[in-house]
Amino acid sequence: MRPGADFFAAIVGGDDPARVSEAADLAANLLVRGARADGDPEVAERVLHLAETEGIETIAEVWAGSPADSLAGCLWRLFVLRSWVYADPVSVAREFEAGRRTAQVAQVVAGVADPPGPEELKTMVDEVLRGIAGSDFADVLFRAAAFARVVATGRAALDDASEAEVQRMLVLAEQLEAAGHQELAHGLA
């Protein structure tokens, strides 16, 4: 017995992955390319608080599965980085402080005030995200990558993070840096 076409049409399933990916790419492209073209300073503030107003879970639904070398994948990583800094600014400041002694060039690129306390790190990560709408997107990626690299170095120096936690932050730094180079070369899609 073979079911007809109506049988398959009636099956309720999850969202079509191709359509979710297309929506993620379109939204990311509008945020990065459209926001800059708009020239409205309020757009930068709306982009900055997107995760707060829409919820990181909503963003995750759309962007989390995107490759690291796509606009959507980069935005996902940037918003997760900001959420992490806001969730635990004291630990982040401790790890950044430990890493800046060794990763001095990256510390300068990241642009964190000295001394790098919890509030200074929140300010820095907000400035980076404002850059999505207001500055060169490659610069945004390079600053975020430098920040992640300093934190990874700090985690390794403190010896209280697992090797996996150090590697995760290092991979994030490498992904953001590679995406920044790709953005400079021919633009991310």
C-alpha positions as CSV (number, residue, x, y, z in Angstrom):
1,M,0.0,0.0,0.0
2,R,1.5,3.3,-1.1
3,P,0.2,6.6,0.4
4,G,-0.8,9.4,-1.9
5,A,0.7,12.9,-2.0
6,D,-1.8,14.2,0.5
7,F,-0.3,11.8,3.1
8,F,3.1,13.5,2.9
9,A,1.6,17.0,2.8
10,A,-0.2,16.4,6.1
11,I,3.0,15.4,8.0
12,V,4.1,18.3,10.2
13,G,7.8,18.6,10.5
14,G,10.4,21.1,11.5
15,D,11.4,24.1,9.5
16,D,13.1,23.5,6.1
17,P,16.8,23.8,6.8
18,A,17.4,25.5,3.4
19,R,14.8,28.1,4.2
20,V,16.2,28.7,7.7
21,S,19.7,29.1,6.2
22,E,18.4,31.5,3.6
23,A,16.6,33.6,6.2
24,A,19.8,33.6,8.4
25,D,21.9,34.8,5.5
26,L,19.4,37.5,4.4
27,A,19.0,38.8,8.0
28,A,22.8,38.9,8.5
29,N,23.3,40.7,5.1
30,L,20.7,43.3,6.0
31,L,22.2,43.9,9.4
32,V,25.8,44.2,8.2
33,R,25.4,45.7,4.7
34,G,22.1,47.4,5.0
35,A,22.8,49.0,8.4
36,R,26.0,50.6,7.2
37,A,24.3,52.0,4.0
38,D,21.5,53.4,6.1
39,G,23.7,55.9,8.0
40,D,21.3,56.2,10.9
41,P,23.2,56.2,14.3
42,E,20.1,54.6,15.9
43,V,20.7,51.6,13.8
44,A,23.9,50.8,15.6
45,E,22.1,50.9,19.0
46,R,19.4,48.6,17.7
47,V,21.9,46.2,16.3
48,L,23.8,46.3,19.7
49,H,20.7,45.3,21.6
50,L,19.3,42.9,19.1
51,A,20.1,39.9,21.3
52,E,18.4,41.6,24.3
53,T,15.3,42.6,22.5
54,E,14.8,39.5,20.4
55,G,16.5,37.0,22.7
56,I,19.7,35.1,22.0
57,E,17.6,32.0,21.6
58,T,15.8,33.5,18.6
59,I,19.1,34.5,17.0
60,A,20.5,31.1,17.8
61,E,17.7,29.5,16.0
62,V,18.6,31.3,12.8
63,W,22.4,31.9,13.0
64,A,23.8,29.1,15.2
65,G,24.2,26.6,12.4
66,S,25.8,29.0,10.0
67,P,29.4,28.5,8.9
68,A,32.1,30.6,10.6
69,D,33.0,32.2,7.3
70,S,29.6,33.6,6.6
71,L,28.0,36.9,7.8
72,A,25.4,35.0,9.8
73,G,28.1,32.8,11.4
74,C,30.2,35.8,12.3
75,L,27.2,37.6,13.8
76,W,26.3,34.6,15.8
77,R,29.8,34.4,17.2
78,L,29.9,38.2,18.0
79,F,26.5,38.1,19.8
80,V,27.5,35.0,21.8
81,L,30.8,36.7,22.8
82,R,28.8,39.8,24.0
83,S,26.4,37.6,25.9
84,W,29.2,35.8,27.6
85,V,30.9,39.1,28.6
86,Y,27.7,40.4,30.1
87,A,26.9,37.1,31.9
88,D,30.3,36.8,33.6
89,P,32.2,40.1,33.4
90,V,34.4,39.5,36.5
91,S,35.7,36.1,35.2
92,V,36.2,37.6,31.7
93,A,38.2,40.5,33.1
94,R,40.3,38.1,35.1
95,E,41.1,36.0,32.1
96,F,41.7,39.1,29.9
97,E,44.1,40.6,32.5
98,A,46.0,37.3,32.7
99,G,46.3,37.1,28.9
100,R,47.2,40.6,28.1
101,R,50.6,40.2,29.7
102,T,51.5,37.6,27.1
103,A,49.3,38.6,24.1
104,Q,50.2,42.3,24.1
105,V,49.7,42.9,20.4
106,A,46.2,41.3,20.5
107,Q,45.4,43.3,23.6
108,V,46.1,46.6,21.8
109,V,44.0,45.5,18.8
110,A,41.1,44.5,21.1
111,G,41.1,48.1,22.4
112,V,40.1,47.5,26.0
113,A,40.7,50.3,28.5
114,D,43.5,49.9,31.0
115,P,43.0,48.4,33.6
116,P,40.5,46.0,32.0
117,G,37.8,45.7,34.6
118,P,34.3,44.2,34.1
119,E,32.7,47.5,33.0
120,E,35.6,48.3,30.6
121,L,35.1,44.9,29.0
122,K,31.3,45.5,28.6
123,T,32.1,48.8,27.0
124,M,34.6,47.3,24.6
125,V,32.3,44.5,23.5
126,D,29.5,47.0,23.0
127,E,31.8,49.2,20.9
128,V,32.7,46.2,18.8
129,L,29.1,45.3,18.1
130,R,28.2,48.9,17.3
131,G,30.8,48.6,14.6
132,I,28.6,46.1,12.8
133,A,26.4,49.0,11.7
134,G,28.9,51.9,11.8
135,S,32.4,50.8,10.7
136,D,34.4,48.4,8.6
137,F,33.1,44.9,9.3
138,A,36.6,43.5,9.0
139,D,37.7,45.7,11.8
140,V,34.9,44.5,14.0
141,L,36.0,40.9,13.3
142,F,39.7,41.6,14.0
143,R,38.9,43.4,17.3
144,A,36.7,40.5,18.4
145,A,39.3,38.0,17.3
146,A,42.1,39.8,19.2
147,F,39.9,40.0,22.3
148,A,39.2,36.2,22.1
149,R,42.9,35.5,21.6
150,V,43.8,37.5,24.7
151,V,41.2,35.6,26.8
152,A,42.4,32.2,25.4
153,T,45.9,33.2,26.4
154,G,44.7,34.2,29.9
155,R,42.8,31.0,30.4
156,A,45.9,29.0,29.6
157,A,48.0,31.1,31.9
158,L,45.6,30.8,34.8
159,D,45.5,27.0,34.7
160,D,42.0,26.8,36.0
161,A,40.3,26.3,32.7
162,S,40.2,23.0,30.9
163,E,42.2,22.5,27.7
164,A,38.9,22.3,25.9
165,E,37.8,25.7,27.2
166,V,41.1,27.2,26.1
167,Q,40.8,25.6,22.7
168,R,37.2,26.7,22.2
169,M,38.2,30.4,22.8
170,L,41.3,30.0,20.5
171,V,39.1,28.5,17.8
172,L,36.7,31.4,18.1
173,A,39.6,33.8,17.7
174,E,40.9,32.0,14.7
175,Q,37.5,31.8,13.1
176,L,36.8,35.6,13.5
177,E,40.3,36.5,12.3
178,A,40.0,34.3,9.2
179,A,36.6,35.8,8.5
180,G,38.1,39.3,8.8
181,H,40.7,38.4,6.2
182,Q,38.0,37.0,4.0
183,E,35.9,40.2,4.4
184,L,38.9,42.3,3.3
185,A,39.7,40.0,0.4
186,H,36.3,39.7,-1.2
187,G,33.6,40.3,1.4
188,L,31.7,37.7,3.4
189,A,28.3,36.4,2.1
